[in-house]
Every structure is written in structure tokens, then in C-alpha cells.
Amino acid sequence: MDFIDDELLTKAEMIEAELATMPCGRHQLFFRFGVFLARAGLAREEIQARLFGCAGQETKMRKKVPDVLKSLEKYGSIKC
């Protein structure tokens, strides 16, 4: 079983709550949300699910999920 860093996961959840209150300018914070999820030790599938959950039904935000995952994979934060 993989180790999950609860402190980093808590920080990710705080970012998620902040994102929910922001009407615009969320791209960088959305990416940071993904980074904290990866650093907390979540698997790619869980990160993807949480990113889509955070994006909700907003098409613009949902389109950013693959880019966030690709960046995390490119820089070795998560495995392909």
C-alpha cells in the first residue's frame, strides 16, 4: 500500500475549497491542487477523479484536467 501524506492532502483540500469560491483566475491554483494531490501520494486515477470532481460541470475547467495530468507525468510527480 502506498503512503498518503495527510498534511499535504489537507492542504490540497484547502485549495479545492478556495477554488470553489473563485469565479475566474483559477488555472494556476487548479494546477497547484493537482501538485498537492500528487505530492500527498495519491495514484493517478485518484488525482484525475479529484480534479474532475473539483471542476464539476464546467467545461473550461474539465478541459484542463488532461493538461494538469500530463504536466505531473512530465515532471515525474506521478507515474504514467
C-alpha positions as CSV (number, residue, x, y, z in Angstrom):
1,M,0.0,0.0,0.0
2,D,1.3,3.5,-0.9
3,F,1.9,6.1,1.8
4,I,-0.5,9.0,1.8
5,D,0.7,12.3,3.4
6,D,-2.3,13.6,5.4
7,E,-0.8,17.0,5.8
8,L,-0.3,17.6,2.1
9,L,-3.8,16.1,1.4
10,T,-5.3,18.6,3.9
11,K,-3.5,21.4,2.0
12,A,-4.9,20.1,-1.3
13,E,-8.4,20.1,0.2
14,M,-8.0,23.7,1.4
15,I,-7.0,24.7,-2.2
16,E,-10.0,22.8,-3.5
17,A,-12.3,24.8,-1.2
18,E,-10.7,28.0,-2.3
19,L,-11.2,27.0,-6.0
20,A,-14.9,26.5,-5.3
21,T,-15.3,30.2,-4.3
22,M,-13.3,31.7,-7.3
23,P,-15.3,32.7,-10.4
24,C,-12.1,33.3,-12.5
25,G,-8.3,33.2,-12.4
26,R,-8.2,29.6,-11.2
27,H,-5.8,27.9,-13.6
28,Q,-2.6,28.2,-11.5
29,L,-4.5,27.2,-8.3
30,F,-6.1,24.3,-10.1
31,F,-2.6,23.1,-11.2
32,R,-1.4,23.5,-7.6
33,F,-4.3,21.4,-6.4
34,G,-3.1,18.6,-8.7
35,V,0.5,19.0,-7.5
36,F,-0.5,18.7,-3.8
37,L,-2.6,15.7,-4.6
38,A,0.4,14.1,-6.3
39,R,2.8,15.1,-3.5
40,A,0.4,13.6,-1.0
41,G,0.9,10.2,-2.7
42,L,-2.4,9.7,-4.5
43,A,-2.5,7.5,-7.5
44,R,-3.0,9.0,-11.0
45,E,-6.6,7.7,-11.1
46,E,-7.5,9.3,-7.8
47,I,-5.8,12.6,-8.8
48,Q,-7.8,12.6,-12.0
49,A,-11.1,11.8,-10.2
50,R,-10.5,14.6,-7.7
51,L,-9.6,17.1,-10.5
52,F,-12.8,16.3,-12.4
53,G,-14.7,16.5,-9.1
54,C,-13.3,19.9,-8.4
55,A,-14.0,21.0,-12.0
56,G,-17.6,19.9,-11.7
57,Q,-19.7,20.5,-14.8
58,E,-17.6,23.5,-16.0
59,T,-16.4,22.6,-19.5
60,K,-13.5,25.0,-19.3
61,M,-12.1,23.5,-16.1
62,R,-12.7,19.9,-17.2
63,K,-10.6,20.6,-20.3
64,K,-7.7,21.5,-18.1
65,V,-7.6,18.1,-16.3
66,P,-5.6,16.2,-19.0
67,D,-3.1,19.1,-19.2
68,V,-2.5,19.0,-15.4
69,L,-2.1,15.2,-15.5
70,K,0.3,15.5,-18.5
71,S,2.4,18.1,-16.6
72,L,2.5,16.0,-13.5
73,E,3.6,13.0,-15.5
74,K,6.2,15.0,-17.4
75,Y,7.9,16.2,-14.3
76,G,7.8,12.8,-12.5
77,S,5.2,13.8,-9.9
78,I,3.0,10.8,-10.9
79,K,3.7,7.7,-12.9
80,C,2.1,7.2,-16.4
